Amino acid sequence: MKRDITRRIGAFLILSSLVLLVPGSDNPVSALDRNAYKSLKTFNEVLDLVEKNYVEPVDSQKLLQGAMNGMMKSLDPHSTYMTTEMYKELEVETRGTFGGIGIEITILKDILTVVSPIEDTPAFRAGVKAGDQIIRIDGQTTKDMSIMDAVKKLRGVKDTKVTITILRDDSSKPKDIELTRSIIKVRSIKTRVYEDRIGYIRIASFQERTAEELRKAVKEVQGKAKSFQGLVLDLRNNPGGLLNQSIDVSDVFLKSGVIVSTKGRIKSMENKASARDDGDEPSCPIVVLVNEGTASAAEIVAGALQDNGRALVLGMQTFGKGSVQTVIPLEDGSALKLTTAKYYTPKGRSIQAEGILPDIVVRLTKPAEEKETGIDHLREKDLKGHIPQTKEDAAKTEENNKKDNAVPPPDNQLKSAIDILKSWEIFKTAIKG
């Protein structure tokens, strides 16, 4: 990698989290204090009593995994213990190809909830919608089920079947949906050209080759346009992904300037990534589309282009996941996904539980037949146990976000972006004046 922030660490995606993968920790483990030793002694006593006296035989390994899960859950929504199988799933996810039904999920108010179905997948074709509550998988209740466990049950071999039971806001009765698993190929990049002059590139997630695909996509839309006038970069409902890819994507459009910095409790997590002039950066005006589902690595890109004055950000306030998770492999093949740092935009903004404020606020208008589910408004700050902003971070963020945001009437976000690019010179003159 060409930047310090990615020199020592690789990166892997899991669900909506921004994560790093490290081969091990080079930091000394802090010594446990006496109270901790007493607690460990008590834990051993409890484990021994359960093993010997519980009404039925127990699996000691299962008990220990449950204890580790509970410990990680007490930290924040993104820290977790992964079994060997879960760790393997992590690597599969980053490749963008896996067997399953094609949905993104989260835990909302202790209920397994669909964030969004992925286009052209079994779930999408069956009519699964954002906001659907999954209350059972193959008849088993999802109450107290972790996201990792749910993912494990929903994924599987191609052509095998799985039945999900959903509750929807507009229905009082649960509905069973039988789905046949298929190979899910998540397309990271989609392109098109509007009116022969406005390029459109959608980034669905940040996978291993997203930046490489983006460079090709930029040349593709420039070549298709008869008179190339501007570019819409669509990051709406992008849950994030690989840190190194978000940096490389930002660098596609930047000749210089800071892209992102990370700060943690330990020195090794303090890094700064800067853009490098490769000589082929597009010079056209750019409008970045964001919404409440824009999270993590996608927020890094939006923040980098906004703070460097390279793009206009349009849409709705983003999710606000400004933390970095480091995946630390353990000796038995399992791993910890541990929150180790916060990331900051070039102007020093921490967007943790705050999000990126667009330059122009445009609320997406939905067809009358589409009932609001509430899922569009789910953000990091709504997650149980989220890391709150420090007073220092909040003050700095507020200071940097003080701007005269133009708030046009509710309109289609993409149409607004295209209209701005079509009249860019007029728009530039207007905002300068």
Buried (B, 14 or more C-beta within 10 A) or exposed (E): BEBEBBEEBBBBBBBBBBBBBBEEBEEEEEEEEEEEEEEEEEEEEEBEEEEEEEEEEBEEEEBEBEBBBEEBBEEBBBBBBBBEEBBEBBEBBBBBEBBBBBBBBBBBEEBBBBBBBBEEBBBBBBEBBBBBBBBBBEEEEBEEBBBBBBBBBBBBEEEEEBEBBBBBBEEEEEEEBEBEBBEBBBBBBEBEBBEEBBBBBBBBBBBBBBBBBBBEBBEBBBEEBEEBBBBBBBBBBBBBBBBBBBBBBBBBBBBEBBBBBBBBEEEBBEBBBBBBEEEEBBEBBBBBBBBBBBBBBBBBBBBBBBBBEBBBBBBBBBBBBBBBBBBBBBEEEBBBBBBBBBBBBBBBBBBBBBBBBBBBBBBBEEEEEEEEBEBBEBBBBBBEEBBEBEEEBBEBBEEBBEEEEBEEEEEBBBEBBBBBBBEBEEBEEEEEE
